[in-house]
Structures are given as C-alpha cells and as structure tokens.
Amino acid sequence: MLAAISAGVVPRASSRDEPSGRVIVMSAVIVYRLQLRGWFIAVLKRTWASVNIKQACAPWVARYCLTIDSARSSLRTGINWGVMMDEHSGSAFAFEGSWKEYAPIAFSNLLLTIVTLGFYRFWATARTRRYLWSRTRFIDDQLEWTGTGIELFKGFLMVLVLLGLPFLFLQFGVQALVIRGMGGIAALLAISSVLIVFYLVGVARFRALRYRLSRTYWHGIRGGANDGGWKYGWSYIWKNVAGAIPIYLLMPRAMMSLWNERWNKMSFGPYEFASRGDWRDTFKRYLLIYLLPLLLIPIGIISAGSGMSGILMLMRWIIIILLLAYVVVPLILLSFYAKFFRVGVGGVSLQNLEFRFNATTWDWIKLFLIDILLVIITLGIGLIFLQYRHWKFFITHLEAYGDIDLDALTQSNTRESRHGEGLLDAMDVGAF
C-alpha cells in the first residue's frame, strides 16, 4: 500500500516548485504509517525475544504449511513429484477421529463380547482397528485396515491346537516324573519348556508386526515381510540372556538391537525399512534404576539418628518402600521407555522418509494418569477407550520428514499371512 501511494503522489509533485497541500497531507500520512510500521516491528521484536512465538505457532505452521498444501494438490492432480516434508512443515501424520464417533463402536464391541462369552473380541479388534486406521491420515490419504476377525480367530485356534495341548501334556509329564523320583529329567523338561516359551515370544513379536504391516494400506499399497521370524526367535533368546548376564546392565543394548533387527526385515511397497537406533542414547536413563539403592543409604542414616521407636521406624520404611515400588520405579521406567521409543522410532527410515516420535516423559505420564483416572471414575468401563487413546497418542506424536515418490511406489510382493496374531495373543505381548 505504501508503494502505491508513493507512486501516485511523487509524479504529481515533481513539476511544482512548492508542494501542494495534498502532497503535504499525503506525505504526512506516509511518514505516520512508516512510524507506525517501525513501532509495530519494534513491538514484535520485543515480543519475539520474550516469548517463543516460533515454537507456539509450530502446530499452526505444520498444519497450514504451503509445502504440504502444494504436495496435497499435486498428488490430487496427478503431478509426478515426490511429497516433500521438512523441519519447517512439521509432520504429515494426523488423527481425525473423535471419542464420540468411537463410543458406539466401543460399547457395541463390549456388549457383543459379553454376550458371546469373549469370542467376539477378535471381530471387535478388527472393527476397532478399521476405525482407527480410517481416521489416520498420512499426507493426502487415510490408512486402511484390511484385517478381519476370522483371521484373528484362526490364529487363536492354531495356537491353541499346536501349542496349548502339547504344553498341557508336558506339564502333566513333568509332574509324573517328579512323583516317580526322576527330578533331573523333570527339571530338564521344565527348563526346555521355558526356553520354548521365550523363543515363541520373540517369534510372536516379529510376526505380529509383519501381520499388521501386511494389513495396512496407503494409496492401495501395503507393507509386510518375507521373513517368518524364526531366526528372530533365536536372536530374542540370546540377546536377552547376554543383556541380563551383567546384572542387566546391557538390556538397553539388547532391546535396541532387537528393535533394529525386527524393523530391518520389514518393508512397505517396494521399499525396505532401515533402523539404526543407538542404544547408547538411552543408557543414561536406564542407569537411574541402579541409583535407587543409593537413595536408601541417606534415608537409613537419617532414620537411625532420629531416635524413633521400632514401630514408627518400621512404618516409615514400609512407606518408603511403597513409594519407591509404586511411584519412583514406575516413573524411572517410564522415563527410560519414553527415551527408548524416541530413539527407536527416530532411527527408522523408509527410502528417503525419516520418522520421529516427539512424546516426552511428561506426555507419557499424563497419558497413563488420565488412563487410570478414566478407569477408576467409570468403574472399569473406561478400559474400552484405552486403545483409542493410545493410538491417538501415537499418531499425534509421530512425525515424518523427507520425500516419497508415488510413481515408484508399487505393490509389495511379500507373502501375506493367512492368519492373525494368535501367537501374539497367546503370549500377551505387544507388537512393538
């Protein structure tokens, strides 16, 4: 506007010896606006110095960034170029669901599960994932879950027949050997059964992730893996044992190594995932667990010098132990897990895409505290909303940077699992 005013005024005044009143007035307006502009800029500078506006506006910038908008419009019009994302545009992930939409699904799943004596839970899981995936957007398109309840049910039956019955007979066999005085053979069978279970837990973690990727579609493209996870089961055993031998000091290394090994076997479309998480970035958080006993030393010295009676001393130590067991230790473990997840996800990449997970320890604490309050206030009914809350938490804090060429994104040629997460369900462990 200032440029337009100046262009309109200056030519008219150039042929006069003395400026007219109109020129004087317009010049005064220009000067005033310039002064106002300078004052406004000064205020902005002071505000920028005192308040981190850049950080405060980051979500807005991430949502309305021109780069992402251009990518979306280009994808819709079929222009052949990659989806560009950088540190200025923020994450391309978004969760667009609401608890009001999810509530009818959650309550109907609960009622049908009760009526069917628990058998409907496989179909309930499929319905829940179908909703959550459909409300999850990556760039310009929603995710799609194609898994079915019958797949999950078949997986459960397979595990029941192939593992449940043999372990039942093995248990009776061990008891019979003990009764007959063959304790050595019984102990050998018991140790073997423990190792088998440990091995199957590793296989379950691998195959569950493979199954979920194979049933997740974006732009009609799915993920998966050709590896069956049988070698990973052996890695799961020896890496956990190696991490536990030096008084569990190397468990962060074992956990991160298993994380990297699992994701390095996965793919999406024609691209393979690469995972390079560094366990050393999590080791400091893990060491806090070993510092807990040091807290007991000054507490013991103070208690000994306080002159308390035996009963009061005992009550104090009971309170201290309860606080450590139910408050301090869970917070330390949660802090380590938050760091581990940030490092693990941050080390995963897919071709030119890099992923980040920005949830802090405090974010995790708030998540679980609200979960506990929700369950207590609703007398347990709130449990049906936890899966929704955790998925939303994961997607909200997940970020992606880089580029992906849609023209080169072809369908995955990995084998599709014929059954669901029966082994995972039997071992009661998570996919991640």
C-alpha positions in Angstrom: 0.0 0.0 0.0 2.8 2.4 0.8 4.4 1.8 -2.6 1.1 2.5 -4.4 0.7 5.8 -2.5 4.2 7.0 -3.3 3.8 6.1 -7.0 0.7 8.1 -7.2 2.0 11.2 -5.4 5.6 11.7 -6.5 4.9 12.2 -10.2 2.3 14.8 -9.5 4.6 16.8 -7.2 7.7 16.7 -9.4 6.6 19.6 -11.7 5.9 22.0 -8.9 8.4 24.4 -7.1 6.4 24.1 -3.9 4.5 21.1 -2.7 0.7 21.4 -2.7 -1.4 20.8 0.4 -2.5 17.4 -0.9 1.2 16.4 -1.3 1.9 17.6 2.2 -1.0 15.7 3.7 -0.2 12.5 1.8 3.5 12.8 2.8 2.4 13.2 6.4 0.3 10.1 6.1 3.2 8.2 4.6 5.5 9.4 7.4 2.9 8.4 10.0 2.4 5.0 8.5 6.2 4.5 8.4 6.5 5.5 12.0 3.6 3.2 12.9 5.2 0.4 11.0 8.5 0.9 12.8 6.8 0.9 16.2 4.9 -2.3 15.3 8.1 -4.0 14.2 9.8 -3.0 17.4 7.0 -4.4 19.5 7.2 -7.7 17.5 10.9 -7.9 18.2 10.5 -7.4 21.9 7.7 -10.0 21.9 9.8 -12.4 20.0 12.6 -12.0 22.5 10.4 -12.6 25.5 8.0 -15.3 24.1 9.0 -18.1 21.8 6.4 -17.3 19.1 8.1 -19.7 16.6 7.5 -22.6 18.9 4.0 -21.6 19.8 3.0 -21.3 16.2 4.6 -24.6 15.2 1.4 -26.6 15.1 -0.3 -23.9 13.0 2.6 -23.8 10.6 2.7 -27.6 10.4 -1.0 -27.7 9.6 -1.1 -24.9 7.1 2.3 -25.1 5.5 2.4 -24.2 1.9 4.7 -27.1 1.2 2.3 -29.7 2.5 -0.6 -28.0 0.7 1.3 -28.0 -2.5 2.1 -31.6 -2.1 -1.6 -32.5 -1.5 -2.8 -30.5 -4.5 -0.1 -32.1 -6.7 -1.0 -35.5 -5.6 -4.7 -34.9 -6.3 -3.9 -33.7 -9.8 -1.5 -36.5 -10.5 1.6 -34.4 -10.9 4.7 -36.6 -10.9 6.8 -35.5 -8.0 7.6 -36.6 -4.5 5.9 -35.5 -1.4 8.2 -33.1 0.3 8.4 -32.6 4.0 11.0 -30.8 6.1 11.6 -29.5 9.5 9.6 -26.4 8.8 6.5 -28.2 7.5 6.0 -30.5 10.5 4.5 -33.9 10.5 2.4 -35.3 7.7 0.5 -37.6 10.1 -2.8 -36.6 11.6 -5.6 -38.3 13.6 -9.0 -37.1 12.6 -11.3 -39.3 14.8 -13.2 -38.4 17.9 -14.3 -40.3 21.0 -17.9 -39.5 20.2 -17.6 -41.4 16.9 -15.7 -44.2 18.6 -18.0 -44.6 21.6 -20.8 -46.6 19.7 -18.1 -49.0 18.3 -16.6 -49.5 21.7 -19.8 -50.1 23.6 -21.2 -52.4 20.9 -18.0 -54.4 21.0 -18.2 -54.7 24.8 -21.8 -55.9 24.7 -21.2 -58.4 21.9 -18.1 -59.7 23.7 -20.0 -60.3 26.9 -22.9 -62.0 25.1 -20.6 -64.3 23.1 -18.6 -65.1 26.2 -15.5 -63.5 24.8 -15.5 -65.0 21.3 -16.4 -61.7 19.6 -13.2 -60.0 20.8 -11.5 -61.0 17.6 -14.1 -59.2 15.5 -14.1 -56.3 18.0 -10.4 -55.9 17.5 -10.8 -55.8 13.7 -13.6 -53.2 14.0 -11.6 -51.0 16.3 -8.6 -51.1 14.0 -10.7 -50.4 10.9 -12.0 -47.3 12.5 -8.6 -46.1 13.9 -6.8 -46.7 10.7 -9.5 -44.9 8.6 -9.2 -41.8 10.8 -5.4 -41.7 10.4 -4.2 -39.5 7.6 -0.7 -39.6 6.0 -0.2 -36.6 3.7 -3.3 -36.8 1.4 -4.8 -40.2 2.1 -6.1 -42.2 5.0 -4.8 -45.5 6.1 -6.8 -48.6 5.6 -7.0 -51.7 7.7 -8.0 -54.9 5.8 -7.6 -57.5 8.6 -10.7 -59.5 9.6 -11.9 -61.0 12.8 -11.9 -64.5 11.2 -8.1 -64.2 10.6 -7.5 -63.4 14.3 -9.8 -66.2 15.3 -8.0 -68.7 13.1 -4.7 -67.6 14.5 -6.0 -68.2 18.0 -7.3 -71.7 17.2 -4.0 -72.6 15.6 -2.0 -71.6 18.6 -4.5 -73.4 20.9 -4.0 -76.7 19.0 -0.3 -76.5 18.2 0.9 -75.1 21.5 -1.8 -75.3 24.1 -2.3 -79.0 24.0 1.4 -80.0 23.9 2.2 -77.8 26.8 -0.7 -79.2 28.8 0.7 -82.8 28.3 4.2 -81.6 29.1 3.0 -80.2 32.4 1.4 -83.5 33.4 4.6 -85.3 32.2 6.8 -83.2 34.4 4.6 -83.8 37.5 4.6 -87.6 36.8 8.4 -87.6 36.5 8.7 -85.8 39.8 6.4 -88.3 41.5 8.5 -91.2 40.2 11.7 -89.6 41.6 13.1 -88.5 38.2 13.7 -84.9 39.2 16.6 -84.3 36.9 14.7 -85.2 33.8 11.7 -83.2 35.0 13.9 -80.2 35.6 15.4 -80.5 32.1 11.9 -80.7 30.6 10.8 -77.6 32.6 13.8 -75.6 31.5 13.3 -76.7 27.9 9.6 -75.6 28.1 10.7 -72.1 29.5 13.1 -71.7 26.6 10.5 -72.7 24.1 8.1 -70.2 25.5 10.8 -67.5 25.4 11.5 -68.4 21.8 7.9 -68.2 20.9 7.6 -64.7 22.5 10.2 -63.5 20.1 8.6 -65.1 17.1 5.2 -63.6 18.2 6.6 -60.0 18.3 8.1 -60.4 14.8 5.1 -62.0 13.2 2.6 -59.5 14.8 4.4 -56.6 13.3 4.6 -58.4 10.0 0.9 -59.1 10.1 -0.1 -55.5 10.9 2.0 -54.1 8.1 0.6 -56.6 5.7 -3.0 -55.4 6.5 -2.1 -51.7 6.5 -2.8 -50.0 3.2 -2.0 -46.4 2.0 -2.8 -45.4 -1.6 -3.6 -49.1 -2.2 -0.1 -50.2 -1.2 0.6 -52.5 1.8 3.6 -53.5 3.8 4.9 -56.8 5.1 8.0 -59.1 5.2 9.0 -62.4 3.6 10.9 -63.4 6.8 8.9 -65.7 9.0 10.6 -64.6 12.2 12.0 -68.0 13.2 15.6 -66.7 13.2 14.5 -63.7 15.2 13.2 -66.0 17.9 16.7 -67.3 18.5 18.1 -63.7 18.5 15.4 -62.8 21.1 16.7 -65.5 23.4 20.5 -65.0 23.2 20.4 -61.2 23.1 18.1 -61.0 26.2 20.4 -63.5 28.0 23.5 -61.6 27.0 21.9 -58.4 28.2 20.9 -59.9 31.5 24.1 -61.6 32.5 26.0 -58.5 33.7 23.2 -57.7 36.2 21.0 -56.5 33.4 23.3 -53.6 32.5 23.2 -54.4 28.8 19.5 -54.7 28.5 19.2 -51.4 26.6 21.6 -52.7 24.0 19.7 -55.9 23.7 16.3 -54.1 23.4 17.6 -51.7 20.7 19.3 -54.4 18.8 16.1 -56.4 18.6 14.2 -53.4 17.6 16.6 -52.7 14.7 16.6 -56.3 13.7 12.8 -56.5 13.5 12.3 -53.3 11.5 15.2 -54.1 9.1 13.2 -57.1 7.9 10.1 -55.1 7.2 9.1 -53.3 4.0 6.3 -51.1 2.6 5.6 -51.5 -1.1 9.0 -51.9 -2.9 11.0 -50.1 -0.2 12.6 -51.7 2.8 12.7 -50.1 6.2 16.1 -49.3 7.8 16.5 -49.0 11.5 19.7 -47.5 13.1 18.7 -46.7 16.7 21.7 -46.3 19.0 21.3 -47.9 22.4 23.9 -45.5 24.0 21.4 -42.7 23.7 19.1 -44.5 26.2 21.7 -45.8 28.6 21.8 -42.8 31.0 18.1 -43.1 31.6 18.5 -46.8 32.3 21.3 -46.2 34.8 18.8 -44.3 37.0 17.4 -47.7 38.1 20.8 -48.6 39.6 21.0 -45.3 41.5 17.8 -46.1 43.5 19.6 -48.2 46.2 21.9 -45.2 46.8 18.8 -43.2 47.9 18.2 -45.7 50.7 21.6 -45.0 52.4 21.0 -41.4 53.5 17.4 -42.3 54.3 18.7 -45.1 56.6 21.2 -42.8 58.3 18.6 -40.1 58.9 16.2 -42.7 60.3 18.8 -44.2 62.6 19.6 -40.8 64.1 16.1 -39.7 64.6 15.6 -41.8 67.7 12.2 -43.3 66.5 10.8 -46.4 68.2 10.8 -49.7 66.4 7.2 -49.5 65.3 7.5 -46.0 63.9 10.7 -46.9 62.1 9.1 -49.9 60.6 6.1 -47.8 59.4 8.5 -45.3 57.8 10.4 -47.9 55.9 7.1 -49.5 54.7 6.0 -46.1 53.3 9.4 -45.5 51.7 9.4 -49.0 50.1 5.9 -48.5 48.8 6.7 -45.1 47.3 9.8 -46.5 45.6 7.9 -49.5 44.3 4.8 -47.8 43.1 5.9 -44.2 42.3 9.7 -43.8 41.8 10.5 -47.0 40.0 7.5 -46.7 37.5 8.5 -43.1 36.8 12.0 -44.1 36.0 11.0 -47.0 33.8 8.5 -44.7 32.0 11.3 -42.1 31.5 13.5 -44.8 30.0 10.7 -46.2 27.8 9.9 -42.7 26.5 13.5 -42.1 25.6 13.8 -45.6 24.1 10.8 -45.0 21.9 12.0 -41.7 20.7 15.4 -43.1 19.8 13.9 -46.3 18.3 11.4 -44.5 16.1 13.9 -41.8 15.2 16.2 -44.4 13.8 13.7 -45.8 11.4 13.6 -44.7 7.8 11.9 -45.8 4.6 13.8 -44.8 1.4 14.0 -41.0 1.8 11.5 -40.8 4.6 12.7 -40.4 8.2 10.4 -40.8 11.2 10.4 -39.0 14.6 8.4 -39.5 17.8 8.3 -36.4 20.0 6.4 -37.6 23.1 8.3 -36.6 26.2 8.3 -38.4 29.6 5.7 -35.9 30.9 3.4 -36.7 27.9 3.6 -40.4 28.8 2.9 -39.6 32.4 -0.2 -37.6 31.5 -1.4 -40.4 29.2 -1.2 -43.1 31.9 -2.5 -40.9 34.7 -5.6 -40.0 32.7 -6.0 -43.7 31.8 -6.0 -44.6 35.5 -8.5 -41.8 36.4 -10.7 -42.8 33.5 -10.9 -46.4 34.6 -11.4 -45.5 38.2 -14.1 -42.9 37.6 -16.0 -45.1 35.2 -15.7 -48.2 37.4 -13.7 -50.0 34.7 -15.9 -49.2 31.7 -13.2 -46.7 30.5 -11.0 -49.6 29.6 -12.8 -49.8 26.3 -11.4 -46.3 25.4 -7.8 -47.0 26.1 -7.0 -48.5 22.7 -8.4 -45.3 21.1 -6.5 -43.1 23.4 -3.2 -44.9 22.9 -3.5 -44.9 19.1 -4.3 -41.2 19.0 -1.4 -40.6 21.3 0.9 -42.5 19.0 -0.2 -40.8 15.8 -0.3 -37.3 17.3 3.3 -37.5 18.3 4.5 -39.3 15.1 6.3 -37.2 12.5 7.8 -37.8 9.1 10.3 -35.8 7.1 11.8 -36.3 3.6 10.2 -37.3 0.4 8.5 -40.3 -1.3 7.9 -40.8 -5.0 4.4 -42.1 -5.6 5.2 -43.2 -9.1 7.8 -45.6 -7.8 5.5 -46.9 -5.1 4.5 -50.3 -6.4 2.6 -53.1 -4.6 4.5 -55.2 -2.1 5.4 -58.7 -3.3 5.8 -60.0 0.3 3.8 -63.0 1.4 0.5 -62.2 3.1 -0.2 -64.0 6.4 -3.2 -66.3 6.3 -3.9 -65.9 10.0 -3.8 -63.1 12.5 -1.9 -62.6 15.8 -2.8 -65.8 17.5 0.7 -66.4 18.8 1.0 -62.8 19.9 -2.4 -63.0 21.7 -1.3 -66.2 23.4 1.9 -64.7 24.7 0.1 -61.5 25.7 2.8 -59.2 24.4 2.7 -56.1 22.2 3.8 -55.8 18.6 6.2 -53.0 19.2 
